[in-house]
């Protein structure tokens, strides 16, 4: 079930990704608590996207010491969860920020710098 050879450098570096993502999520949650009028469905999409990415990073990290390739079912499940988490999270973050920037520009009364013909 566990790997025979473990790369401690890979475990450390991928663990840093997870810790960084956790701090990012805590910062977003703190920001939404301090400024609830700026948070909403758009902000929730951004946070959901980062949670998905955190799950993808966690599965990416766990394959450094768990041998998912021992079972074809576990290997497929791990790949699906990791990739859906990373790709799905990226889409949620992208669409969340896209709509959040539009909301912020209306909220602040700022017009787009691009000319719309």
N, C-alpha and C positions, 0 to 999 in steps of 0.2 A: 504493500500500500504506500509506503514511504520510499523516497528515492535513496539509492545507495550513496551517491555523491551529491553533496549540497554545496551550492555556490553562495557563500556568505555575503559576498559583494553584491550579487544580484538580489538576495533577500533584503539586504540593507537598503539598496537604492530603490527597489520597488516598495519597500516599507516607507521610505521618505515620500514617495508619491501619495501613498495612502494618508500619511500624517498631514501632508500639505493640503490634500483635499478635505480632510476633516477640519483643519483650521479655516479653509475657505468657506466651508458650509457654516461653521460657527460664526464667522464674520457676516455672512449673508443673513443668518437668523437674527443676529444682534442688530443688524441694520434694519431688518423688517420690524423688529420690536421698537426700535428708537424712532423710526419714521414710517408708521403704518399707512399714512396717506400716500406714500410713494410705492408701497408694496401692494400686491393684489394678485390677480390671476397671472399677470405677466411675470411677476416676481416668483410666484409659485412654480411656473413652468421652468424658470431658470434653476430654482433649487431642486426640482424633481430631476432635471437633467444632470445636475452635479451629483445627486444621490445615485442615479443610474451609473454614472461614470465611476463613482466610488465603489459600487458593487463590481463593475468590470475590473477595476484596479485590484480589488480584493481577490478575485478569482485569478487574475494574472499573477499576483503575489503568491497565492497558495500553490500554484503549480510548480513553484521552486522546490517544494519539499514533499508534496503529495504526488504520487505517481498516478495521474488520471489515465495514462495510457495502458495501465494494467487491465482496464475494462473498456471495451469499445463504447459501451453506453455512457459510462462516466466521462470518457474523453469527449464524446460528442456533446454531452450536456454541459461540460465545462466550457467548451469552445462557444457554444450557442449563448450561454449566459454571459461570458466575457465579452463577446462581440456585440451582442444586443445591448448590453450595458454601456459599452463605449460608444457605439454608433448611435444608438437611441438617445443616449445622454447628450451627445453632441448636437443632434437635431433639436432636442428640447431646449438646450441652452441657446442655440442659434435663433430659433423662432421666438423664444422668450425675450432675448435681448433686442431682436428686431422690433417686436411690438412694444417693448418697454422704452426703447429710444423714441419711437413715435409718440408714446404717451408723455414722456418727459419733455419733448419739444413742445407739445401742446400745453403742458402744465406750466412750462417756463415762458411760453409765448415766443419761442424761437422758431424762425422759419428755416427751411432747408437751404443749404448753400447752393444746391443744384437748381438750375432753372428748369422748370417744368414747362415744356412747350405744348 
